[in-house]
């Protein structure tokens, strides 16, 4: 007892009191429905960082000339201001808003680097309540918005939780029987067949070598010209703080022989690392972060998937369905907000809508709704409010109409990626339904990417966007009443 009391120094006691006070403060805001944890997710090149950066920028500068007409709290002039606040999770890196917005609004704008680790930022949004009773009780209120940005590839770890090492290996090896995986996996598969005996005694160098070959295969699948997205484990392609850790040195293996798994063998070492990865990485991420989300936006690079053809498009569909199976969804209440938060609003967003003409946005949204129909139906059955939309968090083109061969066509004007000057281009048309096998003609889809466009008034508060305000209203509007 004396030793326990001795360990409780004034400094330690002060820290504990501070932590308890912070937790009570968070619970108080949760009980008043004044804290929202918004998860920004999506697969490679879907625009997560740009979306998060511009969302923050528009809220911070809304009073200097709002460009958010669909966000009711701004349009009704009830928004009193937004500030960046100290984030609640001190062990998570802070989202680098200042660095990203400088890149987007520079004299020669550049796109931010892709998300490669988890980050967080907290905003305090002060506003006047809309209801008469609320106004009588308080002249102002504050919503604390925690935005969590992380690589979408990490989401693909969650479906691994339903597998054993053997079932996951069999599933992955089955995928590798089809092109383009079969060709891309050739070196790794050849090594498995001719140079590795899983029953041999475990050797770190041998295990590391075959794991590197498997990782090289995943990275080859991820290259833009291939564009596959269903790649497991997610941390093999974006390791984050696990780079170089033994935890990332395993790979699928053929089924064991009649002797099973020998003690001290390569197979046993890989089974243990797989199970550790499940527990420490996948399950740890699920418990620490997924279980605390209130609202979810899933960003999709629909145009890029169409460009890369039927295999990449189908692979994106598979990835999306696998990811969404793991979300904890359902209507929110006081008790769930305090003790078991769950997603009660889910937004699917097809990004880069500015890469096509405005008259194609409706087809873009129809195709998106068909792509996520099954997952959306499951979420709606659980009482989740769902919306699908085409959007561009930062618009870098404009739609221009021109007469061409007797037809009135819609073009886009912008600076194609890698070029210096603006060009007028006909971007093509988007199907309003999932393309059938015989509809994937050679080069049918060729949607170009564009450089970020410097706004005409770059010193002004808010750059142009497409439906970012609608996304904000859906995700936050009910909390700002």
C-alpha positions in Angstrom: 0.0 0.0 0.0 2.8 2.4 0.9 4.6 1.6 -2.4 1.3 2.4 -4.3 0.9 5.7 -2.5 4.6 6.5 -3.1 4.2 6.0 -6.8 1.4 8.6 -6.9 3.5 11.7 -7.2 1.8 15.2 -7.5 2.7 15.3 -11.2 1.2 11.8 -11.9 -1.9 12.7 -9.9 -2.3 15.9 -11.9 -2.0 14.0 -15.2 -4.6 11.5 -14.1 -7.1 14.2 -13.0 -6.5 16.0 -16.3 -7.2 12.8 -18.3 -10.4 12.1 -16.3 -11.5 15.7 -16.8 -10.9 15.5 -20.6 -12.9 12.2 -20.8 -15.8 13.7 -18.8 -15.7 16.7 -21.1 -15.9 14.5 -24.1 -18.8 12.5 -22.6 -20.6 15.7 -21.8 -20.4 16.8 -25.5 -21.4 13.4 -26.6 -24.4 13.4 -24.4 -25.5 16.7 -25.9 -25.0 15.3 -29.4 -22.3 17.9 -29.9 -19.4 15.8 -31.0 -19.1 14.0 -34.4 -16.3 11.7 -35.5 -16.2 11.8 -39.3 -14.2 9.1 -41.0 -12.9 9.9 -44.5 -12.1 6.7 -46.3 -11.5 5.5 -49.9 -9.2 3.5 -52.0 -6.0 4.6 -53.8 -6.2 8.0 -55.6 -9.8 8.7 -54.6 -8.9 12.2 -53.2 -9.2 11.7 -49.4 -6.5 14.3 -48.6 -7.9 16.9 -51.0 -11.5 16.4 -49.7 -10.4 16.8 -46.0 -8.2 19.8 -46.8 -10.9 21.7 -48.7 -13.6 20.8 -46.2 -11.6 22.3 -43.4 -10.7 25.4 -45.5 -14.3 26.2 -46.4 -15.5 25.9 -42.8 -12.7 28.1 -41.6 -13.4 30.8 -44.1 -17.2 30.5 -44.5 -17.8 33.9 -42.9 -15.5 35.7 -45.4 -17.7 34.9 -48.3 -19.5 31.6 -48.1 -19.3 29.3 -51.1 -21.5 26.7 -49.3 -25.1 27.5 -50.3 -26.4 24.0 -49.6 -25.0 24.1 -46.0 -28.0 25.5 -44.2 -26.2 26.8 -41.2 -24.0 29.0 -43.5 -26.8 29.9 -45.9 -29.1 31.0 -43.1 -26.2 33.1 -41.6 -26.3 31.1 -38.3 -22.6 30.1 -38.5 -20.6 32.1 -36.0 -17.2 30.8 -36.8 -14.9 27.8 -36.9 -11.6 27.1 -35.3 -9.0 24.4 -35.3 -8.8 23.0 -31.7 -6.4 20.6 -29.9 -7.3 17.1 -31.0 -8.6 14.5 -28.5 -6.1 11.7 -29.4 -2.6 13.0 -28.6 -0.9 9.9 -29.9 -2.2 10.3 -33.4 -0.4 12.6 -35.9 -2.2 15.9 -36.7 -3.6 16.3 -40.2 -1.3 18.6 -42.1 -3.9 21.1 -43.2 -1.6 24.1 -43.5 0.9 22.3 -45.7 -1.8 20.8 -48.0 -3.7 24.1 -48.4 -0.5 25.9 -49.3 0.1 23.4 -52.1 -3.4 23.7 -53.5 -3.5 27.6 -53.4 0.2 28.2 -54.5 1.0 30.3 -57.5 1.6 27.0 -59.3 -0.8 24.6 -57.5 0.1 21.0 -56.8 -1.9 18.0 -55.6 -1.1 16.9 -52.0 0.9 13.7 -51.5 -1.3 10.6 -51.0 -2.3 9.6 -47.5 0.2 7.1 -46.0 -0.7 7.2 -42.3 -3.5 7.9 -39.9 -4.1 11.5 -39.0 -6.7 13.6 -37.1 -7.9 17.1 -36.7 -10.6 18.7 -34.5 -12.7 21.7 -35.5 -15.0 23.7 -33.2 -18.0 25.0 -35.2 -19.9 27.7 -33.3 -23.4 28.5 -34.5 -26.8 29.8 -33.5 -29.4 27.1 -33.0 -32.3 27.1 -35.5 -35.2 26.1 -33.3 -37.0 28.7 -31.2 -36.7 26.6 -28.0 -33.0 26.0 -28.6 -32.5 29.8 -29.2 -34.2 30.5 -25.8 -32.0 28.0 -24.0 -28.8 29.2 -25.6 -27.8 32.0 -28.0 -25.0 29.8 -29.4 -23.8 26.2 -29.5 -20.6 24.5 -30.5 -20.2 21.3 -32.5 -16.8 19.5 -32.2 -15.9 17.8 -35.4 -13.2 15.2 -35.3 -12.0 14.3 -38.8 -10.0 11.1 -39.2 -8.1 10.6 -42.4 -6.3 7.3 -43.2 -5.2 5.2 -46.1 -8.1 3.3 -47.6 -5.8 0.4 -48.2 -5.9 -0.3 -44.4 -9.6 -1.0 -44.6 -8.9 -4.2 -46.6 -7.2 -5.7 -43.5 -10.7 -6.0 -41.8 -12.0 -8.8 -44.1 -9.0 -10.8 -43.1 -10.4 -11.2 -39.6 -12.9 -13.8 -40.8 -10.1 -16.0 -42.2 -7.6 -18.5 -40.8 -4.2 -18.5 -42.3 -5.0 -21.5 -44.5 -8.3 -20.1 -45.7 -6.8 -16.7 -46.4 -3.9 -18.4 -48.3 -6.3 -20.5 -50.4 -8.5 -17.4 -51.2 -5.5 -15.3 -52.3 -3.9 -18.1 -54.3 -7.2 -18.6 -56.1 -7.2 -14.9 -57.1 -3.8 -15.4 -58.6 -5.1 -17.9 -61.0 -6.6 -15.1 -63.1 -5.0 -12.3 -65.1 -3.4 -9.8 -64.5 -2.5 -11.3 -61.1 -1.2 -14.5 -62.5 1.5 -12.7 -64.6 2.3 -10.1 -61.9 2.7 -12.8 -59.2 4.9 -15.0 -61.4 8.2 -14.4 -59.5 6.6 -14.9 -56.1 4.7 -18.0 -57.3 7.8 -19.5 -58.9 9.7 -19.0 -55.6 7.0 -20.7 -53.7 7.0 -23.7 -56.1 10.7 -24.2 -56.7 12.7 -22.5 -53.9 10.7 -22.6 -50.7 9.8 -25.6 -48.5 7.4 -24.4 -45.8 8.4 -27.4 -43.6 12.0 -26.3 -43.4 13.2 -24.8 -40.1 12.2 -21.1 -39.8 14.9 -18.7 -41.0 14.4 -15.0 -40.8 16.3 -14.3 -44.1 14.3 -16.9 -46.0 11.0 -15.7 -44.6 11.9 -12.1 -45.4 12.9 -12.9 -49.0 9.6 -14.6 -49.9 7.6 -11.9 -48.1 9.4 -9.2 -50.1 8.5 -11.0 -53.3 4.8 -11.1 -52.3 5.0 -7.4 -51.4 6.5 -6.6 -54.8 3.6 -8.4 -56.4 1.0 -6.4 -54.4 2.8 -3.1 -55.3 2.8 -4.1 -59.0 -1.0 -4.7 -58.8 -1.4 -1.3 -57.3 0.5 0.6 -60.1 -1.8 3.1 -61.9 -1.7 1.3 -65.2 -3.0 -1.9 -63.5 -5.2 -0.3 -60.8 -6.2 -3.3 -58.7 -7.4 -2.5 -55.3 -8.3 -5.7 -53.5 -4.8 -6.2 -52.1 -4.2 -7.8 -48.7 -2.7 -7.1 -46.2 -3.2 -3.4 -46.7 -0.1 -2.5 -44.6 2.1 -4.4 -47.0 1.6 -1.6 -49.6 1.3 1.3 -47.1 3.1 0.1 -43.9 3.0 3.4 -42.0 4.7 3.1 -38.6 5.1 -0.7 -39.2 7.7 -0.3 -41.9 10.5 -2.9 -41.4 8.6 -4.8 -38.7 8.7 -8.6 -38.7 4.9 -8.4 -38.4 4.9 -7.7 -42.2 6.9 -10.7 -43.2 4.5 -13.5 -44.1 2.7 -14.5 -47.3 0.1 -17.0 -48.5 1.3 -20.6 -48.7 -0.1 -23.7 -50.4 -2.0 -26.1 -48.1 0.1 -28.2 -45.7 0.7 -31.8 -46.4 -0.4 -34.8 -44.4 2.2 -34.0 -41.6 0.5 -30.7 -40.9 2.4 -27.8 -39.4 5.8 -28.7 -38.0 7.0 -27.0 -34.9 9.6 -24.4 -35.6 9.0 -24.5 -39.4 8.6 -21.6 -41.9 4.9 -22.4 -42.1 4.5 -22.1 -38.3 6.4 -18.8 -38.2 4.1 -17.4 -40.9 0.9 -18.6 -39.2 2.0 -16.9 -36.0 2.8 -13.7 -37.9 -0.5 -13.8 -39.7 -2.4 -14.3 -36.5 -0.4 -11.5 -34.8 -1.2 -9.2 -37.7 -4.9 -10.0 -37.3 -4.9 -9.2 -33.6 -2.5 -6.3 -33.4 -3.1 -4.5 -36.7 -6.6 -5.4 -38.1 -8.4 -6.0 -34.9 -6.5 -3.2 -33.1 -7.5 -0.7 -35.9 -11.1 -1.9 -35.7 -11.4 -1.4 -32.0 -9.4 1.7 -31.7 -10.9 3.6 -34.6 -13.8 2.0 -36.5 -15.8 1.4 -33.4 -15.8 5.1 -32.6 -17.0 6.6 -36.0 -20.3 8.4 -36.2 -20.4 9.4 -39.8 -18.7 7.9 -42.8 -17.8 9.2 -46.3 -16.5 6.6 -48.8 -14.7 8.2 -51.8 -14.3 6.4 -55.1 -12.3 7.2 -58.2 -15.0 5.9 -60.5 -13.4 7.5 -63.6 -10.0 5.9 -63.0 -11.6 2.5 -62.6 -13.5 2.9 -65.9 -10.3 3.9 -67.6 -8.4 0.8 -66.4 -11.0 -1.6 -67.8 -13.3 -4.4 -66.6 -10.9 -6.2 -64.4 -9.9 -3.1 -62.4 -13.5 -2.0 -62.2 -14.7 -5.4 -60.9 -11.8 -5.5 -58.4 -12.9 -2.1 -57.1 -16.4 -3.4 -56.7 -15.1 -6.4 -54.8 -12.9 -4.2 -52.5 -15.8 -1.9 -51.7 -18.2 -4.7 -50.8 -15.6 -6.4 -48.6 -14.8 -3.1 -46.8 -18.5 -2.2 -46.2 -19.2 -5.6 -44.6 -17.1 -4.5 -41.7 -18.7 -1.2 -40.8 -20.6 -1.1 -37.5 -23.8 0.6 -38.7 -27.1 1.5 -37.3 -29.2 4.4 -35.9 -27.6 6.5 -33.1 -29.0 7.3 -29.7 -27.7 8.8 -26.4 -26.5 5.4 -25.1 -24.8 4.5 -28.4 -23.1 7.9 -28.6 -21.7 7.5 -25.1 -20.8 3.8 -25.0 -21.0 2.3 -28.5 -20.9 4.8 -31.3 -22.1 3.7 -34.7 -22.4 5.1 -38.2 -25.8 6.5 -38.8 -25.1 8.5 -42.0 -23.2 7.1 -44.9 -22.2 9.0 -48.0 -20.8 7.5 -51.2 -19.0 10.1 -53.3 -17.7 9.6 -56.8 -14.8 12.1 -56.8 -13.2 14.1 -59.7 -16.6 15.0 -61.1 -15.0 18.1 -62.7 -13.0 15.8 -65.1 -16.2 15.3 -67.0 -18.8 17.8 -68.3 -21.6 18.8 -66.0 -24.2 17.0 -68.1 -22.5 13.7 -67.2 -22.8 14.1 -63.4 -26.3 12.5 -63.3 -25.0 9.4 -65.1 -22.0 9.4 -62.7 -24.4 9.3 -59.7 -26.6 6.6 -61.3 -23.6 4.4 -62.0 -22.3 4.9 -58.4 -25.7 4.0 -56.9 -25.7 0.8 -59.0 -22.2 0.0 -57.9 -22.9 0.2 -54.2 -26.6 -1.0 -54.4 -26.2 -4.1 -52.3 -24.1 -2.5 -49.5 -26.4 0.5 -49.5 -29.4 -1.7 -49.1 -27.9 -3.5 -46.2 -27.1 -0.2 -44.5 -30.5 1.2 -45.1 -32.1 -1.9 -43.6 -30.2 -1.1 -40.4 -31.6 2.4 -40.3 -28.7 4.2 -41.8 -29.3 7.3 -43.9 -27.6 7.0 -47.2 -26.7 9.3 -50.0 -24.7 8.9 -53.2 -23.3 11.9 -55.2 -20.8 13.0 -57.8 -18.5 15.7 -56.4 -15.2 17.5 -56.7 -13.7 18.9 -53.5 -11.6 21.3 -55.7 -12.9 22.1 -59.1 -10.0 22.4 -61.7 -12.0 22.5 -65.0 -15.1 24.3 -66.3 -17.7 23.0 -68.7 -17.9 24.7 -72.1 -20.5 24.1 -74.8 -19.5 24.1 -78.5 -21.1 23.1 -81.8 -19.4 20.2 -83.4 -20.5 18.6 -86.7 -24.0 20.0 -86.2 -24.3 18.8 -82.6 -24.1 20.8 -79.4 -21.5 19.1 -77.2 -20.2 19.7 -73.7 -16.4 20.0 -73.3 -14.2 20.6 -70.3 -11.5 23.2 -70.2 -8.5 22.7 -67.9 -4.8 21.8 -67.7 -4.3 18.1 -68.4 -1.9 16.4 -65.9 1.7 16.9 -66.9 1.0 19.9 -69.2 1.4 23.6 -68.8 -1.5 25.1 -70.7 -5.3 24.8 -70.6 -6.9 22.7 -73.2 -10.5 22.3 -74.4 -11.3 18.5 -74.4 -14.3 16.3 -75.0 -14.0 13.9 -72.0 -16.5 11.3 -73.2 -19.6 9.9 -71.7 -20.3 7.9 -68.6 -22.6 4.9 -68.7 -25.6 5.1 -66.3 -25.4 1.3 -65.6 -22.7 -1.2 -64.9 -21.1 -2.1 -68.3 -21.7 -5.6 -69.6 -18.7 -7.7 -70.7 -19.3 -6.9 -74.4 -19.5 -3.2 -73.7 -15.8 -2.8 -72.7 -14.5 -1.9 -76.2 -10.9 -0.9 -76.8 -10.2 2.5 -75.3 -13.9 3.1 -74.7 -13.2 5.1 -71.6 -10.3 7.6 -71.5 -11.1 10.2 -68.9 -8.1 12.5 -68.5 -6.7 13.8 -65.2 -6.1 17.5 -64.6 -3.7 19.7 -62.7 -5.2 21.8 -59.9 -6.4 25.1 -61.2 -5.4 28.3 -59.5 -8.6 30.2 -58.7 -9.1 33.6 -60.4 -9.0 35.2 -56.9 -6.3 33.0 -55.3 -6.2 35.4 -52.3 -9.9 34.9 -51.7 -11.2 32.6 -49.0 -12.6 29.6 -50.8 -11.7 27.9 -54.1 -14.5 26.4 -56.3 -15.9 23.0 -55.8 -18.7 20.8 -57.0 -21.3 19.7 -54.3 -18.9 19.8 -51.4 -21.6 21.9 -49.6 -24.2 19.2 -50.2 -21.8 16.6 -48.7 -21.3 18.8 -45.6 -25.1 19.3 -45.2 -25.7 15.6 -45.4 -22.9 14.7 -43.0 -23.3 17.5 -40.5 -26.5 19.5 -41.2 -28.6 17.8 -38.6 -26.0 18.5 -35.9 -26.0 22.2 -36.7 -29.7 22.8 -36.1 
